[in-house]
């Protein structure tokens, strides 16, 4: 998966627009929820791409890379 800095910034600024975790930042979604999307299918478009990226980061233990971006805002 190809990662852009802008994508990482979106993970810490974009809120989930629907579902059980509506309103929660993509970066703060729990791993089990991201795993569910990985099994069932990610939504189309930017949201799906960002959820897939967050799933990869969570799966590989890379959530910590987002911390410096959180502190910017």
PDB file of N, CA, C, O and CB in Angstrom:
ATOM      1  N   UNK A   1       0.854  -1.187   0.000  1.00  0.00           N
ATOM      2  CA  UNK A   1       0.000   0.000   0.000  1.00  0.00           C
ATOM      3  C   UNK A   1       0.889   1.235   0.000  1.00  0.00           C
ATOM      4  O   UNK A   1       1.814   1.339   0.805  1.00  0.00           O
ATOM      5  CB  UNK A   1      -0.966   0.006   1.230  1.00  0.00           C
ATOM      6  N   UNK A   2       0.613   2.162  -0.893  1.00  0.00           N
ATOM      7  CA  UNK A   2       1.385   3.393  -1.010  1.00  0.00           C
ATOM      8  C   UNK A   2       0.820   4.433  -0.054  1.00  0.00           C
ATOM      9  O   UNK A   2      -0.382   4.698  -0.055  1.00  0.00           O
ATOM     10  CB  UNK A   2       1.372   3.921  -2.466  1.00  0.00           C
ATOM     11  N   UNK A   3       1.685   5.020   0.758  1.00  0.00           N
ATOM     12  CA  UNK A   3       1.264   5.938   1.806  1.00  0.00           C
ATOM     13  C   UNK A   3       1.761   7.347   1.499  1.00  0.00           C
ATOM     14  O   UNK A   3       2.920   7.532   1.129  1.00  0.00           O
ATOM     15  CB  UNK A   3       1.780   5.469   3.179  1.00  0.00           C
ATOM     16  N   UNK A   4       0.898   8.327   1.651  1.00  0.00           N
ATOM     17  CA  UNK A   4       1.235   9.741   1.476  1.00  0.00           C
ATOM     18  C   UNK A   4       1.123  10.442   2.825  1.00  0.00           C
ATOM     19  O   UNK A   4       0.328  10.034   3.672  1.00  0.00           O
ATOM     20  CB  UNK A   4       0.304  10.420   0.416  1.00  0.00           C
ATOM     21  N   UNK A   5       1.913  11.493   3.031  1.00  0.00           N
ATOM     22  CA  UNK A   5       1.837  12.263   4.276  1.00  0.00           C
ATOM     23  C   UNK A   5       0.422  12.789   4.484  1.00  0.00           C
ATOM     24  O   UNK A   5      -0.084  12.796   5.606  1.00  0.00           O
ATOM     25  CB  UNK A   5       2.847  13.433   4.260  1.00  0.00           C
ATOM     26  N   UNK A   6      -0.216  13.230   3.403  1.00  0.00           N
ATOM     27  CA  UNK A   6      -1.579  13.746   3.516  1.00  0.00           C
ATOM     28  C   UNK A   6      -2.534  12.678   4.038  1.00  0.00           C
ATOM     29  O   UNK A   6      -3.460  12.986   4.788  1.00  0.00           O
ATOM     30  CB  UNK A   6      -2.064  14.265   2.163  1.00  0.00           C
ATOM     31  N   UNK A   7      -2.315  11.431   3.647  1.00  0.00           N
ATOM     32  CA  UNK A   7      -3.163  10.336   4.132  1.00  0.00           C
ATOM     33  C   UNK A   7      -3.000  10.176   5.636  1.00  0.00           C
ATOM     34  O   UNK A   7      -3.986   9.993   6.351  1.00  0.00           O
ATOM     35  CB  UNK A   7      -2.819   9.012   3.412  1.00  0.00           C
ATOM     36  N   UNK A   8      -1.779  10.243   6.116  1.00  0.00           N
ATOM     37  CA  UNK A   8      -1.537  10.114   7.553  1.00  0.00           C
ATOM     38  C   UNK A   8      -2.195  11.259   8.311  1.00  0.00           C
ATOM     39  O   UNK A   8      -2.763  11.055   9.383  1.00  0.00           O
ATOM     40  CB  UNK A   8      -0.027  10.079   7.848  1.00  0.00           C
ATOM     41  N   UNK A   9      -2.118  12.460   7.753  1.00  0.00           N
ATOM     42  CA  UNK A   9      -2.770  13.607   8.391  1.00  0.00           C
ATOM     43  C   UNK A   9      -4.279  13.428   8.431  1.00  0.00           C
ATOM     44  O   UNK A   9      -4.923  13.810   9.408  1.00  0.00           O
ATOM     45  CB  UNK A   9      -2.418  14.901   7.655  1.00  0.00           C
ATOM     46  N   UNK A  10      -4.846  12.854   7.386  1.00  0.00           N
ATOM     47  CA  UNK A  10      -6.296  12.622   7.357  1.00  0.00           C
ATOM     48  C   UNK A  10      -6.721  11.613   8.429  1.00  0.00           C
ATOM     49  O   UNK A  10      -7.811  11.725   8.989  1.00  0.00           O
ATOM     50  CB  UNK A  10      -6.729  12.124   5.966  1.00  0.00           C
ATOM     51  N   UNK A  11      -5.868  10.637   8.713  1.00  0.00           N
ATOM     52  CA  UNK A  11      -6.206   9.639   9.732  1.00  0.00           C
ATOM     53  C   UNK A  11      -6.430  10.276  11.097  1.00  0.00           C
ATOM     54  O   UNK A  11      -7.242   9.790  11.884  1.00  0.00           O
ATOM     55  CB  UNK A  11      -5.105   8.592   9.829  1.00  0.00           C
ATOM     56  N   UNK A  12      -5.713  11.364  11.383  1.00  0.00           N
ATOM     57  CA  UNK A  12      -5.842  12.008  12.701  1.00  0.00           C
ATOM     58  C   UNK A  12      -6.792  13.204  12.681  1.00  0.00           C
ATOM     59  O   UNK A  12      -6.946  13.890  13.692  1.00  0.00           O
ATOM     60  CB  UNK A  12      -4.476  12.459  13.194  1.00  0.00           C
ATOM     61  N   UNK A  13      -7.435  13.459  11.527  1.00  0.00           N
ATOM     62  CA  UNK A  13      -8.384  14.583  11.464  1.00  0.00           C
ATOM     63  C   UNK A  13      -9.773  14.175  10.984  1.00  0.00           C
ATOM     64  O   UNK A  13     -10.748  14.867  11.275  1.00  0.00           O
ATOM     65  CB  UNK A  13      -7.841  15.657  10.553  1.00  0.00           C
ATOM     66  N   UNK A  14      -9.883  13.070  10.257  1.00  0.00           N
ATOM     67  CA  UNK A  14     -11.175  12.649   9.708  1.00  0.00           C
ATOM     68  C   UNK A  14     -11.910  11.739  10.689  1.00  0.00           C
ATOM     69  O   UNK A  14     -11.361  10.754  11.182  1.00  0.00           O
ATOM     70  CB  UNK A  14     -10.979  11.927   8.360  1.00  0.00           C
ATOM     71  N   UNK A  15     -13.155  12.090  10.955  1.00  0.00           N
ATOM     72  CA  UNK A  15     -13.986  11.275  11.848  1.00  0.00           C
ATOM     73  C   UNK A  15     -14.780  10.256  11.038  1.00  0.00           C
ATOM     74  O   UNK A  15     -15.171  10.515   9.900  1.00  0.00           O
ATOM     75  CB  UNK A  15     -14.943  12.169  12.675  1.00  0.00           C
ATOM     76  N   UNK A  16     -15.007   9.110  11.635  1.00  0.00           N
ATOM     77  CA  UNK A  16     -15.828   8.067  11.020  1.00  0.00           C
ATOM     78  C   UNK A  16     -17.234   8.631  10.813  1.00  0.00           C
ATOM     79  O   UNK A  16     -17.846   9.103  11.771  1.00  0.00           O
ATOM     80  CB  UNK A  16     -15.861   6.765  11.907  1.00  0.00           C
ATOM     81  N   UNK A  17     -17.763   8.593   9.581  1.00  0.00           N
ATOM     82  CA  UNK A  17     -19.049   9.240   9.309  1.00  0.00           C
ATOM     83  C   UNK A  17     -20.288   8.407   9.629  1.00  0.00           C
ATOM     84  O   UNK A  17     -21.403   8.921   9.545  1.00  0.00           O
ATOM     85  CB  UNK A  17     -19.098   9.623   7.890  1.00  0.00           C
ATOM     86  N   UNK A  18     -20.122   7.138   9.993  1.00  0.00           N
ATOM     87  CA  UNK A  18     -21.301   6.290  10.236  1.00  0.00           C
ATOM     88  C   UNK A  18     -20.919   5.136  11.155  1.00  0.00           C
ATOM     89  O   UNK A  18     -19.746   4.912  11.454  1.00  0.00           O
ATOM     90  CB  UNK A  18     -21.886   5.749   8.897  1.00  0.00           C
ATOM     91  N   UNK A  19     -21.930   4.421  11.587  1.00  0.00           N
ATOM     92  CA  UNK A  19     -21.726   3.182  12.336  1.00  0.00           C
ATOM     93  C   UNK A  19     -21.509   3.367  13.830  1.00  0.00           C
ATOM     94  O   UNK A  19     -21.685   4.454  14.380  1.00  0.00           O
ATOM     95  CB  UNK A  19     -20.566   2.461  11.775  1.00  0.00           C
ATOM     96  N   UNK A  20     -21.130   2.290  14.452  1.00  0.00           N
ATOM     97  CA  UNK A  20     -20.956   2.233  15.902  1.00  0.00           C
ATOM     98  C   UNK A  20     -19.967   3.279  16.401  1.00  0.00           C
ATOM     99  O   UNK A  20     -20.124   3.815  17.498  1.00  0.00           O
ATOM    100  CB  UNK A  20     -20.493   0.850  16.316  1.00  0.00           C
ATOM    101  N   UNK A  21     -18.954   3.565  15.600  1.00  0.00           N
ATOM    102  CA  UNK A  21     -17.907   4.506  16.012  1.00  0.00           C
ATOM    103  C   UNK A  21     -18.011   5.843  15.290  1.00  0.00           C
ATOM    104  O   UNK A  21     -17.006   6.530  15.106  1.00  0.00           O
ATOM    105  CB  UNK A  21     -16.538   3.901  15.764  1.00  0.00           C
ATOM    106  N   UNK A  22     -19.212   6.213  14.883  1.00  0.00           N
ATOM    107  CA  UNK A  22     -19.442   7.496  14.222  1.00  0.00           C
ATOM    108  C   UNK A  22     -18.899   8.619  15.101  1.00  0.00           C
ATOM    109  O   UNK A  22     -19.165   8.669  16.302  1.00  0.00           O
ATOM    110  CB  UNK A  22     -20.955   7.708  13.928  1.00  0.00           C
ATOM    111  N   UNK A  23     -18.132   9.521  14.480  1.00  0.00           N
ATOM    112  CA  UNK A  23     -17.579  10.659  15.205  1.00  0.00           C
ATOM    113  C   UNK A  23     -16.186  10.420  15.759  1.00  0.00           C
ATOM    114  O   UNK A  23     -15.515  11.371  16.161  1.00  0.00           O
ATOM    115  CB  UNK A  23     -18.485  11.024  16.318  1.00  0.00           C
ATOM    116  N   UNK A  24     -15.739   9.180  15.787  1.00  0.00           N
ATOM    117  CA  UNK A  24     -14.397   8.875  16.288  1.00  0.00           C
ATOM    118  C   UNK A  24     -13.391   9.022  15.154  1.00  0.00           C
ATOM    119  O   UNK A  24     -13.668   8.642  14.016  1.00  0.00           O
ATOM    120  CB  UNK A  24     -14.337   7.442  16.893  1.00  0.00           C
ATOM    121  N   UNK A  25     -12.227   9.573  15.468  1.00  0.00           N
ATOM    122  CA  UNK A  25     -11.187   9.711  14.442  1.00  0.00           C
ATOM    123  C   UNK A  25     -10.809   8.345  13.892  1.00  0.00           C
ATOM    124  O   UNK A  25     -10.804   7.349  14.615  1.00  0.00           O
ATOM    125  CB  UNK A  25      -9.940  10.420  15.014  1.00  0.00           C
ATOM    126  N   UNK A  26     -10.492   8.312  12.595  1.00  0.00           N
ATOM    127  CA  UNK A  26     -10.079   7.062  11.964  1.00  0.00           C
ATOM    128  C   UNK A  26      -8.892   6.464  12.727  1.00  0.00           C
ATOM    129  O   UNK A  26      -8.825   5.251  12.926  1.00  0.00           O
ATOM    130  CB  UNK A  26      -9.709   7.295  10.472  1.00  0.00           C
ATOM    131  N   UNK A  27      -7.967   7.312  13.149  1.00  0.00           N
ATOM    132  CA  UNK A  27      -6.775   6.852  13.877  1.00  0.00           C
ATOM    133  C   UNK A  27      -7.119   6.220  15.221  1.00  0.00           C
ATOM    134  O   UNK A  27      -6.315   5.471  15.774  1.00  0.00           O
ATOM    135  CB  UNK A  27      -5.820   8.010  14.095  1.00  0.00           C
ATOM    136  N   UNK A  28      -8.306   6.514  15.751  1.00  0.00           N
ATOM    137  CA  UNK A  28      -8.700   6.005  17.073  1.00  0.00           C
ATOM    138  C   UNK A  28      -9.660   4.818  17.006  1.00  0.00           C
ATOM    139  O   UNK A  28     -10.138   4.349  18.040  1.00  0.00           O
ATOM    140  CB  UNK A  28      -9.338   7.112  17.872  1.00  0.00           C
ATOM    141  N   UNK A  29      -9.942   4.336  15.814  1.00  0.00           N
ATOM    142  CA  UNK A  29     -10.835   3.179  15.691  1.00  0.00           C
ATOM    143  C   UNK A  29     -10.134   1.938  16.230  1.00  0.00           C
ATOM    144  O   UNK A  29      -8.943   1.743  15.990  1.00  0.00           O
ATOM    145  CB  UNK A  29     -11.268   2.963  14.212  1.00  0.00           C
ATOM    146  N   UNK A  30     -10.868   1.095  16.959  1.00  0.00           N
ATOM    147  CA  UNK A  30     -10.242  -0.112  17.513  1.00  0.00           C
ATOM    148  C   UNK A  30      -9.878  -1.132  16.436  1.00  0.00           C
ATOM    149  O   UNK A  30     -10.520  -1.213  15.389  1.00  0.00           O
ATOM    150  CB  UNK A  30     -11.169  -0.756  18.527  1.00  0.00           C
ATOM    151  N   UNK A  31      -8.849  -1.895  16.718  1.00  0.00           N
ATOM    152  CA  UNK A  31      -8.355  -2.900  15.789  1.00  0.00           C
ATOM    153  C   UNK A  31      -9.413  -3.892  15.355  1.00  0.00           C
ATOM    154  O   UNK A  31      -9.455  -4.267  14.184  1.00  0.00           O
ATOM    155  CB  UNK A  31      -7.219  -3.631  16.400  1.00  0.00           C
ATOM    156  N   UNK A  32     -10.279  -4.335  16.277  1.00  0.00           N
ATOM    157  CA  UNK A  32     -11.298  -5.332  15.907  1.00  0.00           C
ATOM    158  C   UNK A  32     -12.275  -4.772  14.882  1.00  0.00           C
ATOM    159  O   UNK A  32     -12.779  -5.517  14.041  1.00  0.00           O
ATOM    160  CB  UNK A  32     -12.066  -5.804  17.151  1.00  0.00           C
ATOM    161  N   UNK A  33     -12.551  -3.474  14.937  1.00  0.00           N
ATOM    162  CA  UNK A  33     -13.439  -2.834  13.960  1.00  0.00           C
ATOM    163  C   UNK A  33     -12.754  -2.760  12.590  1.00  0.00           C
ATOM    164  O   UNK A  33     -13.377  -3.024  11.562  1.00  0.00           O
ATOM    165  CB  UNK A  33     -13.844  -1.413  14.440  1.00  0.00           C
ATOM    166  N   UNK A  34     -11.485  -2.404  12.589  1.00  0.00           N
ATOM    167  CA  UNK A  34     -10.719  -2.371  11.340  1.00  0.00           C
ATOM    168  C   UNK A  34     -10.595  -3.768  10.742  1.00  0.00           C
ATOM    169  O   UNK A  34     -10.655  -3.934   9.523  1.00  0.00           O
ATOM    170  CB  UNK A  34      -9.322  -1.774  11.581  1.00  0.00           C
ATOM    171  N   UNK A  35     -10.423  -4.767  11.597  1.00  0.00           N
ATOM    172  CA  UNK A  35     -10.360  -6.159  11.125  1.00  0.00           C
ATOM    173  C   UNK A  35     -11.682  -6.583  10.493  1.00  0.00           C
ATOM    174  O   UNK A  35     -11.697  -7.313   9.502  1.00  0.00           O
ATOM    175  CB  UNK A  35     -10.006  -7.107  12.287  1.00  0.00           C
ATOM    176  N   UNK A  36     -12.787  -6.123  11.069  1.00  0.00           N
ATOM    177  CA  UNK A  36     -14.097  -6.440  10.507  1.00  0.00           C
ATOM    178  C   UNK A  36     -14.205  -5.902   9.081  1.00  0.00           C
ATOM    179  O   UNK A  36     -14.656  -6.611   8.181  1.00  0.00           O
ATOM    180  CB  UNK A  36     -15.224  -5.856  11.389  1.00  0.00           C
ATOM    181  N   UNK A  37     -13.791  -4.652   8.873  1.00  0.00           N
ATOM    182  CA  UNK A  37     -13.806  -4.089   7.521  1.00  0.00           C
ATOM    183  C   UNK A  37     -12.906  -4.884   6.587  1.00  0.00           C
ATOM    184  O   UNK A  37     -13.254  -5.110   5.428  1.00  0.00           O
ATOM    185  CB  UNK A  37     -13.368  -2.621   7.547  1.00  0.00           C
ATOM    186  N   UNK A  38     -11.755  -5.307   7.085  1.00  0.00           N
ATOM    187  CA  UNK A  38     -10.826  -6.075   6.248  1.00  0.00           C
ATOM    188  C   UNK A  38     -11.480  -7.387   5.784  1.00  0.00           C
ATOM    189  O   UNK A  38     -11.264  -7.829   4.656  1.00  0.00           O
ATOM    190  CB  UNK A  38      -9.512  -6.373   7.026  1.00  0.00           C
ATOM    191  N   UNK A  39     -12.272  -7.997   6.656  1.00  0.00           N
ATOM    192  CA  UNK A  39     -12.967  -9.241   6.298  1.00  0.00           C
ATOM    193  C   UNK A  39     -14.166  -8.993   5.399  1.00  0.00           C
ATOM    194  O   UNK A  39     -14.373  -9.718   4.426  1.00  0.00           O
ATOM    195  CB  UNK A  39     -13.417  -9.968   7.551  1.00  0.00           C
ATOM    196  N   UNK A  40     -14.955  -7.978   5.715  1.00  0.00           N
ATOM    197  CA  UNK A  40     -16.235  -7.736   5.036  1.00  0.00           C
ATOM    198  C   UNK A  40     -16.116  -6.845   3.809  1.00  0.00           C
ATOM    199  O   UNK A  40     -16.983  -6.865   2.936  1.00  0.00           O
ATOM    200  CB  UNK A  40     -17.205  -7.118   5.996  1.00  0.00           C
ATOM    201  N   UNK A  41     -15.051  -6.069   3.741  1.00  0.00           N
ATOM    202  CA  UNK A  41     -14.854  -5.150   2.616  1.00  0.00           C
ATOM    203  C   UNK A  41     -14.867  -3.701   3.069  1.00  0.00           C
ATOM    204  O   UNK A  41     -15.736  -3.280   3.833  1.00  0.00           O
ATOM    205  CB  UNK A  41     -15.927  -5.368   1.560  1.00  0.00           C
ATOM    206  N   UNK A  42     -13.899  -2.954   2.589  1.00  0.00           N
ATOM    207  CA  UNK A  42     -13.821  -1.532   2.916  1.00  0.00           C
ATOM    208  C   UNK A  42     -14.769  -0.755   2.012  1.00  0.00           C
ATOM    209  O   UNK A  42     -15.014  -1.162   0.876  1.00  0.00           O
ATOM    210  CB  UNK A  42     -12.366  -1.003   2.770  1.00  0.00           C
ATOM    211  N   UNK A  43     -15.311   0.373   2.509  1.00  0.00           N
ATOM    212  CA  UNK A  43     -16.153   1.211   1.653  1.00  0.00           C
ATOM    213  C   UNK A  43     -15.349   1.741   0.459  1.00  0.00           C
ATOM    214  O   UNK A  43     -14.119   1.718   0.466  1.00  0.00           O
ATOM    215  CB  UNK A  43     -16.747   2.388   2.465  1.00  0.00           C
ATOM    216  N   UNK A  44     -16.048   2.207  -0.541  1.00  0.00           N
ATOM    217  CA  UNK A  44     -15.386   2.798  -1.713  1.00  0.00           C
ATOM    218  C   UNK A  44     -14.844   4.181  -1.360  1.00  0.00           C
ATOM    219  O   UNK A  44     -15.239   4.795  -0.369  1.00  0.00           O
ATOM    220  CB  UNK A  44     -16.369   2.893  -2.916  1.00  0.00           C
ATOM    221  N   UNK A  45     -13.937   4.642  -2.194  1.00  0.00           N
ATOM    222  CA  UNK A  45     -13.466   6.021  -2.105  1.00  0.00           C
ATOM    223  C   UNK A  45     -12.423   6.257  -1.026  1.00  0.00           C
ATOM    224  O   UNK A  45     -11.782   5.332  -0.527  1.00  0.00           O
ATOM    225  CB  UNK A  45     -14.618   6.919  -1.864  1.00  0.00           C
ATOM    226  N   UNK A  46     -12.277   7.537  -0.686  1.00  0.00           N
ATOM    227  CA  UNK A  46     -11.257   7.955   0.271  1.00  0.00           C
ATOM    228  C   UNK A  46     -11.418   7.258   1.616  1.00  0.00           C
ATOM    229  O   UNK A  46     -10.433   6.805   2.200  1.00  0.00           O
ATOM    230  CB  UNK A  46     -11.307   9.458   0.463  1.00  0.00           C
ATOM    231  N   UNK A  47     -12.636   7.167   2.108  1.00  0.00           N
ATOM    232  CA  UNK A  47     -12.855   6.555   3.414  1.00  0.00           C
ATOM    233  C   UNK A  47     -12.343   5.114   3.439  1.00  0.00           C
ATOM    234  O   UNK A  47     -11.646   4.720   4.373  1.00  0.00           O
ATOM    235  CB  UNK A  47     -14.344   6.593   3.777  1.00  0.00           C
ATOM    236  N   UNK A  48     -12.679   4.345   2.435  1.00  0.00           N
ATOM    237  CA  UNK A  48     -12.220   2.961   2.381  1.00  0.00           C
ATOM    238  C   UNK A  48     -10.710   2.855   2.299  1.00  0.00           C
ATOM    239  O   UNK A  48     -10.099   1.993   2.931  1.00  0.00           O
ATOM    240  CB  UNK A  48     -12.838   2.257   1.205  1.00  0.00           C
ATOM    241  N   UNK A  49     -10.119   3.736   1.519  1.00  0.00           N
ATOM    242  CA  UNK A  49      -8.661   3.744   1.376  1.00  0.00           C
ATOM    243  C   UNK A  49      -7.998   4.073   2.719  1.00  0.00           C
ATOM    244  O   UNK A  49      -6.998   3.457   3.089  1.00  0.00           O
ATOM    245  CB  UNK A  49      -8.225   4.767   0.291  1.00  0.00           C
ATOM    246  N   UNK A  50      -8.560   5.044   3.442  1.00  0.00           N
ATOM    247  CA  UNK A  50      -7.993   5.422   4.739  1.00  0.00           C
ATOM    248  C   UNK A  50      -8.217   4.325   5.793  1.00  0.00           C
ATOM    249  O   UNK A  50      -7.339   4.065   6.616  1.00  0.00           O
ATOM    250  CB  UNK A  50      -8.613   6.747   5.220  1.00  0.00           C
ATOM    251  N   UNK A  51      -9.374   3.696   5.763  1.00  0.00           N
ATOM    252  CA  UNK A  51      -9.623   2.586   6.697  1.00  0.00           C
ATOM    253  C   UNK A  51      -8.663   1.432   6.423  1.00  0.00           C
ATOM    254  O   UNK A  51      -8.160   0.810   7.359  1.00  0.00           O
ATOM    255  CB  UNK A  51     -11.089   2.097   6.586  1.00  0.00           C
ATOM    256  N   UNK A  52      -8.405   1.144   5.153  1.00  0.00           N
ATOM    257  CA  UNK A  52      -7.463   0.082   4.804  1.00  0.00           C
ATOM    258  C   UNK A  52      -6.051   0.440   5.269  1.00  0.00           C
ATOM    259  O   UNK A  52      -5.318  -0.417   5.762  1.00  0.00           O
ATOM    260  CB  UNK A  52      -7.477  -0.173   3.285  1.00  0.00           C
ATOM    261  N   UNK A  53      -5.676   1.704   5.110  1.00  0.00           N
ATOM    262  CA  UNK A  53      -4.365   2.158   5.577  1.00  0.00           C
ATOM    263  C   UNK A  53      -4.264   2.026   7.091  1.00  0.00           C
ATOM    264  O   UNK A  53      -3.258   1.543   7.610  1.00  0.00           O
ATOM    265  CB  UNK A  53      -4.111   3.617   5.152  1.00  0.00           C
ATOM    266  N   UNK A  54      -5.307   2.455   7.800  1.00  0.00           N
ATOM    267  CA  UNK A  54      -5.284   2.364   9.260  1.00  0.00           C
ATOM    268  C   UNK A  54      -5.241   0.906   9.701  1.00  0.00           C
ATOM    269  O   UNK A  54      -4.578   0.575  10.684  1.00  0.00           O
ATOM    270  CB  UNK A  54      -6.512   3.071   9.867  1.00  0.00           C
ATOM    271  N   UNK A  55      -5.937   0.039   8.988  1.00  0.00           N
ATOM    272  CA  UNK A  55      -5.896  -1.389   9.303  1.00  0.00           C
ATOM    273  C   UNK A  55      -4.472  -1.914   9.177  1.00  0.00           C
ATOM    274  O   UNK A  55      -3.996  -2.632  10.057  1.00  0.00           O
ATOM    275  CB  UNK A  55      -6.843  -2.181   8.377  1.00  0.00           C
ATOM    276  N   UNK A  56      -3.790  -1.565   8.096  1.00  0.00           N
ATOM    277  CA  UNK A  56      -2.401  -2.009   7.899  1.00  0.00           C
ATOM    278  C   UNK A  56      -1.500  -1.487   9.008  1.00  0.00           C
ATOM    279  O   UNK A  56      -0.657  -2.216   9.531  1.00  0.00           O
ATOM    280  CB  UNK A  56      -1.872  -1.543   6.532  1.00  0.00           C
ATOM    281  N   UNK A  57      -1.682  -0.223   9.363  1.00  0.00           N
ATOM    282  CA  UNK A  57      -0.852   0.368  10.422  1.00  0.00           C
ATOM    283  C   UNK A  57      -1.105  -0.330  11.754  1.00  0.00           C
ATOM    284  O   UNK A  57      -0.167  -0.650  12.485  1.00  0.00           O
ATOM    285  CB  UNK A  57      -1.133   1.882  10.554  1.00  0.00           C
ATOM    286  N   UNK A  58      -2.374  -0.564  12.060  1.00  0.00           N
ATOM    287  CA  UNK A  58      -2.718  -1.235  13.317  1.00  0.00           C
ATOM    288  C   UNK A  58      -2.161  -2.656  13.330  1.00  0.00           C
ATOM    289  O   UNK A  58      -1.568  -3.087  14.319  1.00  0.00           O
ATOM    290  CB  UNK A  58      -4.250  -1.260  13.520  1.00  0.00           C
ATOM    291  N   UNK A  59      -2.351  -3.367  12.248  1.00  0.00           N
ATOM    292  CA  UNK A  59      -1.904  -4.759  12.142  1.00  0.00           C
ATOM    293  C   UNK A  59      -0.390  -4.882  12.309  1.00  0.00           C
ATOM    294  O   UNK A  59       0.103  -5.867  12.859  1.00  0.00           O
ATOM    295  CB  UNK A  59      -2.326  -5.346  10.794  1.00  0.00           C
ATOM    296  N   UNK A  60       0.339  -3.879  11.833  1.00  0.00           N
ATOM    297  CA  UNK A  60       1.802  -3.911  11.887  1.00  0.00           C
ATOM    298  C   UNK A  60       2.383  -3.126  13.061  1.00  0.00           C
ATOM    299  O   UNK A  60       3.591  -2.895  13.116  1.00  0.00           O
ATOM    300  CB  UNK A  60       2.365  -3.371  10.603  1.00  0.00           C
ATOM    301  N   UNK A  61       1.534  -2.718  13.994  1.00  0.00           N
ATOM    302  CA  UNK A  61       2.007  -2.025  15.194  1.00  0.00           C
ATOM    303  C   UNK A  61       2.593  -0.647  14.930  1.00  0.00           C
ATOM    304  O   UNK A  61       3.541  -0.234  15.597  1.00  0.00           O
ATOM    305  CB  UNK A  61       3.029  -2.859  15.875  1.00  0.00           C
ATOM    306  N   UNK A  62       2.029   0.067  13.953  1.00  0.00           N
ATOM    307  CA  UNK A  62       2.591   1.361  13.566  1.00  0.00           C
ATOM    308  C   UNK A  62       1.736   2.558  13.979  1.00  0.00           C
ATOM    309  O   UNK A  62       1.937   3.660  13.469  1.00  0.00           O
ATOM    310  CB  UNK A  62       2.791   1.391  12.085  1.00  0.00           C
ATOM    311  N   UNK A  63       0.798   2.359  14.883  1.00  0.00           N
ATOM    312  CA  UNK A  63      -0.057   3.480  15.316  1.00  0.00           C
ATOM    313  C   UNK A  63       0.765   4.637  15.879  1.00  0.00           C
ATOM    314  O   UNK A  63       0.380   5.798  15.739  1.00  0.00           O
ATOM    315  CB  UNK A  63      -1.064   3.003  16.370  1.00  0.00           C
ATOM    316  N   UNK A  64       1.873   4.331  16.504  1.00  0.00           N
ATOM    317  CA  UNK A  64       2.716   5.363  17.107  1.00  0.00           C
ATOM    318  C   UNK A  64       3.231   6.394  16.113  1.00  0.00           C
ATOM    319  O   UNK A  64       3.569   7.513  16.500  1.00  0.00           O
ATOM    320  CB  UNK A  64       3.876   4.723  17.790  1.00  0.00           C
ATOM    321  N   UNK A  65       3.293   6.029  14.838  1.00  0.00           N
ATOM    322  CA  UNK A  65       3.748   6.984  13.823  1.00  0.00           C
ATOM    323  C   UNK A  65       2.814   8.179  13.695  1.00  0.00           C
ATOM    324  O   UNK A  65       3.213   9.224  13.182  1.00  0.00           O
ATOM    325  CB  UNK A  65       3.875   6.294  12.481  1.00  0.00           C
ATOM    326  N   UNK A  66       1.587   8.035  14.154  1.00  0.00           N
ATOM    327  CA  UNK A  66       0.614   9.118  14.033  1.00  0.00           C
ATOM    328  C   UNK A  66       0.716  10.143  15.158  1.00  0.00           C
ATOM    329  O   UNK A  66       0.187  11.247  15.029  1.00  0.00           O
ATOM    330  CB  UNK A  66      -0.776   8.548  14.002  1.00  0.00           C
ATOM    331  N   UNK A  67       1.378   9.806  16.244  1.00  0.00           N
ATOM    332  CA  UNK A  67       1.442  10.709  17.398  1.00  0.00           C
ATOM    333  C   UNK A  67       2.005  12.090  17.071  1.00  0.00           C
ATOM    334  O   UNK A  67       1.414  13.088  17.485  1.00  0.00           O
ATOM    335  CB  UNK A  67       2.276  10.084  18.475  1.00  0.00           C
ATOM    336  N   UNK A  68       3.120  12.190  16.347  1.00  0.00           N
ATOM    337  CA  UNK A  68       3.626  13.536  16.024  1.00  0.00           C
ATOM    338  C   UNK A  68       2.621  14.372  15.220  1.00  0.00           C
ATOM    339  O   UNK A  68       2.585  15.595  15.356  1.00  0.00           O
ATOM    340  CB  UNK A  68       4.931  13.421  15.241  1.00  0.00           C
ATOM    341  N   UNK A  69       1.814  13.724  14.392  1.00  0.00           N
ATOM    342  CA  UNK A  69       0.815  14.437  13.600  1.00  0.00           C
ATOM    343  C   UNK A  69      -0.318  14.945  14.484  1.00  0.00           C
ATOM    344  O   UNK A  69      -0.883  16.005  14.214  1.00  0.00           O
ATOM    345  CB  UNK A  69       0.258  13.529  12.497  1.00  0.00           C
ATOM    346  N   UNK A  70      -0.652  14.215  15.522  1.00  0.00           N
ATOM    347  CA  UNK A  70      -1.704  14.649  16.459  1.00  0.00           C
ATOM    348  C   UNK A  70      -1.276  15.926  17.174  1.00  0.00           C
ATOM    349  O   UNK A  70      -2.100  16.801  17.437  1.00  0.00           O
ATOM    350  CB  UNK A  70      -2.016  13.534  17.496  1.00  0.00           C
ATOM    351  N   UNK A  71      -0.012  16.027  17.483  1.00  0.00           N
ATOM    352  CA  UNK A  71       0.490  17.155  18.273  1.00  0.00           C
ATOM    353  C   UNK A  71       0.588  18.439  17.458  1.00  0.00           C
ATOM    354  O   UNK A  71       0.723  19.526  18.021  1.00  0.00           O
ATOM    355  CB  UNK A  71       1.850  16.817  18.852  1.00  0.00           C
ATOM    356  N   UNK A  72       0.521  18.315  16.134  1.00  0.00           N
ATOM    357  CA  UNK A  72       0.586  19.507  15.272  1.00  0.00           C
ATOM    358  C   UNK A  72      -0.602  20.419  15.457  1.00  0.00           C
ATOM    359  O   UNK A  72      -0.474  21.642  15.516  1.00  0.00           O
ATOM    360  CB  UNK A  72       0.680  19.101  13.823  1.00  0.00           C
ATOM    361  N   UNK A  73      -1.788  19.782  15.548  1.00  0.00           N
ATOM    362  CA  UNK A  73      -3.024  20.553  15.611  1.00  0.00           C
ATOM    363  C   UNK A  73      -3.222  21.135  16.936  1.00  0.00           C
ATOM    364  O   UNK A  73      -4.219  21.820  17.166  1.00  0.00           O
ATOM    365  CB  UNK A  73      -4.192  19.729  15.260  1.00  0.00           C
TER     366      UNK A  73
END
